[in-house]
Amino acid sequence: MVKKTRKTFWGFFTSILITAFGALLAAISIRVFLYPNQLIDGGVVGISLICARIFGSNYLSIFLILLNLPFIYLAYKHIRKTFVVHMFIAVVLFAIFLSILENVPAFDGDFLEVIVIGGALLGTGVGFIIKSGGCTDGTEILAIIINRKFGFTVGQIILTINVFIFAVYGWIFKDWHIAVKSLMTYIVAFKMIDIVIAGLDEVKSVLIMTTKPKKIQDLITRKLGLGLTVIPGIGGYSGEDRDILFIIVERLDLAELKNLVLTEDPLAFMAIENLHEVAYGRQISKVSQRKNKQLKKKKKFFKFN
């Protein structure tokens, strides 16, 4: 029980450290790149930046906290309590760093550098915050609630809200260039969030339907060193019992897998999908399998010599 409590505490403490690091990166992006160049982000952060341009830069942190409070309450009512705690901590840390960095010199560069570097920093920071279990933008909470009631996807709702915010920003300040540039920055940040959460390694899931499941199973495990799952299936047209092979493979191994399967069975059918994330428990990785094979070979060598 003590070990479990200690593990939970260190897990929570680590997530707070990651959140703090993400909040710092996002605050640097806002204070050094976006705000000095009149660019905004989407959602509550974007509305806070618009209000800060109207009422003054020193009110930015206050607007961020005040505008997020209703969404924190919505999260408490409609989502889980642990998420509320992480979100509140993330918003407060983000606001603190925005206040600390208020007088930091702005980045001196052209707009392309500002958009790319600023957007990348913002997306990386927000990505770390989301990965640690929190968020800094209450519009995501609103999107989840609307999704549950009306069926629109979260992505569609957030995109609609953000396009509206950028349009309002251009209309208020009579400058559509900054609105379009802000949208470009948002796109860069959105892509970086995806990279931070999902990672650079593209992982695929593959379903293999073949008349030679045993043979192909043996080839995959022996030649590629990959694990797989055999799923009992029935042919929809033929009605025959047929095993389906399910395998998760990295992008670099995909071509070799396809070549191996289709060489053995040219009539095999393969369904390939992208995976955003794969959580491994005690499963032995491909590298571990190779190390085990090397150790076995060494043991055999020493045994016979």
Secondary structure as UniProt FT lines:
FT   HELIX           2..28
FT   HELIX           29..34
FT   HELIX           35..37
FT   HELIX           43..55
FT   HELIX           57..59
FT   HELIX           60..78
FT   HELIX           81..100
FT   TURN            101..103
FT   HELIX           111..131
FT   TURN            132..133
FT   HELIX           139..150
FT   HELIX           154..172
FT   TURN            173..174
FT   HELIX           176..198
FT   STRAND          203..209
FT   HELIX           213..219
FT   HELIX           220..224
FT   STRAND          229..234
FT   TURN            236..238
FT   STRAND          241..250
FT   HELIX           251..264
FT   TURN            266..267
FT   STRAND          269..275
FT   HELIX           286..304
//
